[in-house]
Amino acid sequence: MADLYALEFVGGPDATQNPPRKLDHRLVGGKKRRTRATKPAVQLNVGDRLYLGKLPANALLTFITVNTDTSFGSSTLSIGTTAVPAKYVNARTLTATDTPTAIGPRAAAAVLAPSTTDEAIWLTVGGAAIPAGVVAALAWEYTITT
């Protein structure tokens, strides 16, 4: 049976480098920050964007959850930047109600290197509008060294 090391630990605890390299604290043991973004009491139409906050430079987005009192039905949520609207979440539907539900980041984004610049994070609505009366809160977490 083999002992293997996750990529974040190669060159450190696996003893393949002497002296061992320091671990990247954005990836291992970083400080966790959490941001909440609540849907305003207006209808969100297909193509509308909702600003969710700023991902600081050198941060790594690690978790996105949504909690809503109403199923989004055929509405989809994409979360990303202006340049890459589905960078972190790509057209996810949400039918669970009153249950915090993890929707991202998608695997390809979860293994990206930390961002080198600040990123404005946007939710883009697709599929169908989200009615004004829907109560929804998004929470997203990232790790950073400071």
N, C-alpha and C positions, 0 to 999 in steps of 0.2 A: 504494500500500500504506500502511495507516494504522499509526501507532504508538499503542498503547493502554497504559494503566497499570492494574495490578491495584488494586482498591479500597483496599487498605492503603497505597498510595503516592500517592493523589490528595491534592493540597494540599501535598505535599512535593517529591519529585524531579520531578514533572510541571510544576512552575513555574506552577501555577494560582493560588497564593496568594503574596503578597509582604508580609511575610517568609514563607518556607515554614513550614508547621506542623511540629512535631516528630512523628516517627513513634511509634506506640504500641508500645513495646518488649515488650508481652505478645504482639503479633502479628508483629513484625519484629525479629529480633535478640535475643529474650528468652532468659533462662537456662532450659535444659532440665533438668527433674527427672524421675527415673524411679522407679517403685514396683513391687515384685514382690509378688505374692500367690500362695501355694501352696495348692492344695486339700488340706484335711485328710484323713486316712485313714478317712473315714466316708462312708457312702452319702449323696448329696445327692438328696433326693426332689423331685418336682414341687412347686413353690411354695416350696421352701427358698431362703433367701438366704445369701450368703457376703459378709462385709464385705471390701472390697478396699483400703480406705484413705480418706484425706481429700484432696479437691481444695481447696487453699487459696483464700481470697478473692483476686480479681484474677488468677487463673490461667486458662489456656485448655487444655483437654484436647485433645491433638493426635494420639495414637496408642495403640492397644490391640492386643496380640498374645496368643495362647494357644499353648502348646506342651504336647502330651499324648502319652502312650505308647499310648493306646487311642482308637479312634474313639468319638465321643460318640453315634453312631448317630442315633436320632430325638430325642435330647435337644436342647433349644435353650437358648441363653444370651441373657439380656437384661441390660444393664448400665445403671444409672442411679442415681437417688436414690429415697428412700422416696416422695416426692411424684410422681415421674415415673420409674417403674422401667425404661423403655426409652429414656431420654433419649439415651444414647450408642450403645447396641447394641440392636437390636430382633429378638429371637427368631432368632438365628443358629445354624445347625448347624455342627458341626466334625467332619469325617471324616479330615482329614490327621493323620498320626501322626509323632512325632519331628521335626516341622518347625514352627518358629515361624510362625504364620499370623496375618496382620492381620485383625481383625474389626471395627475401628471407629476413630474414631467415624463414625456414619452422616453423610451429607452435610449434612443439616439441622442437626445438632449441631456439625459442623465449622466452620460459618460463624456460630455464635452469638457474641455479645460475651462477653468473659471474665466469669466468675461474680463477683457482687458480695459473696457471703458464702461461708463454708466450706461444702462439700458432702460428706456422707458418701457414698461410692461403693459400691454393692451390685451383686452378680451375683444374678440370679434364675433358677432352673432351671425349664424348661418341657418339655413333650412327653413325656419319660420320665426316670426316675432315672439318675443317674450313679453307677456302682458304687463301693464303698469302695476297691477295689484300683487304681482309675485314678490314675495320677500325672499331675498337671497343674499348670502354672504360668502365671499371667497376668502380663503386664508392661504398664504403662501410663505414658505420658509426658505431661507438660504443660509449658507455658512460663509464666514469671512474670518480673517485672522485678527482684525482689530475690532 
